[in-house]
Amino acid sequence: MSGPKDAVIAGRVIRPGETVEILLKISEFYTAQPVNIPVTVIRGAEDGPPVFLTGAIHGDELNGVEIVRNGIQGPDHTKIRGT
């Protein structure tokens, strides 16, 4: 029986049980400077489904950002399965 495999996101290896912050390049300015978005990747020690949460601020839409923040800070990362 094999365990979970490493995940590779934006060229960065994330091993089972790790939580890492990645700056994901999504574009460039006209000056060739990169445009990055911060991404937090939480890998459980065991296999399971991937979940993607995203949130942004548009005028008075603040709930999405807080929901994502709670998803990152709330759960015990040692009890998560999947990514």
C-alpha positions as CSV (number, residue, x, y, z in Angstrom):
1,M,0.0,0.0,0.0
2,S,1.5,3.3,-1.0
3,G,1.1,6.6,0.8
4,P,0.2,10.0,-0.5
5,K,2.4,11.4,-3.3
6,D,4.1,14.8,-3.3
7,A,2.1,17.6,-4.9
8,V,3.8,20.2,-7.2
9,I,2.3,23.6,-7.4
10,A,4.0,26.4,-9.3
11,G,7.2,24.3,-9.4
12,R,7.2,23.9,-5.6
13,V,7.0,20.4,-4.0
14,I,4.5,20.1,-1.1
15,R,4.9,16.9,0.9
16,P,2.1,15.3,2.9
17,G,1.7,17.0,6.2
18,E,3.1,20.3,5.1
19,T,1.5,23.8,5.0
20,V,3.3,26.2,2.7
21,E,2.8,29.8,1.4
22,I,3.4,30.2,-2.3
23,L,3.5,33.4,-4.4
24,L,1.8,32.2,-7.6
25,K,2.7,34.3,-10.7
26,I,-0.4,35.1,-12.7
27,S,0.8,37.8,-15.0
28,E,3.3,40.6,-15.5
29,F,3.1,44.3,-15.5
30,Y,4.2,46.2,-18.6
31,T,7.6,46.7,-16.8
32,A,8.1,42.9,-16.8
33,Q,7.6,42.8,-13.0
34,P,5.6,39.7,-11.9
35,V,2.0,39.9,-10.6
36,N,1.7,37.4,-7.8
37,I,-1.1,36.1,-5.7
38,P,-0.5,34.5,-2.3
39,V,-1.6,30.9,-2.1
40,T,-1.7,28.8,1.1
41,V,-1.4,25.0,0.4
42,I,-2.4,22.7,3.3
43,R,-1.5,19.0,2.7
44,G,-2.9,16.4,5.0
45,A,-0.7,13.5,6.0
46,E,-3.2,11.1,4.4
47,D,-4.8,11.1,0.9
48,G,-8.1,12.7,0.4
49,P,-10.0,15.1,-1.9
50,P,-8.6,18.5,-2.9
51,V,-10.5,21.6,-1.9
52,F,-10.0,25.0,-3.4
53,L,-11.2,28.2,-1.6
54,T,-10.9,31.7,-3.0
55,G,-12.2,35.0,-1.9
56,A,-11.8,38.6,-3.0
57,I,-13.0,42.0,-2.0
58,H,-15.4,43.8,-4.3
59,G,-17.0,46.8,-2.7
60,D,-19.0,45.5,0.2
61,E,-18.3,41.8,-0.4
62,L,-16.1,41.0,2.6
63,N,-17.5,37.6,3.6
64,G,-15.5,35.6,1.1
65,V,-12.1,36.7,2.4
66,E,-13.1,35.9,6.0
67,I,-14.4,32.5,5.0
68,V,-11.1,31.7,3.4
69,R,-9.2,33.0,6.4
70,N,-11.3,30.8,8.7
71,G,-10.6,27.8,6.4
72,I,-6.9,28.4,6.7
73,Q,-6.7,29.2,10.4
74,G,-9.6,27.3,11.9
75,P,-9.0,23.6,11.4
76,D,-6.3,21.5,13.0
77,H,-4.0,20.9,10.1
78,T,-2.8,17.6,11.6
79,K,-6.4,16.2,11.2
80,I,-6.9,17.2,7.5
81,R,-6.9,14.6,4.7
82,G,-6.3,15.6,1.2
83,T,-5.1,19.0,0.0
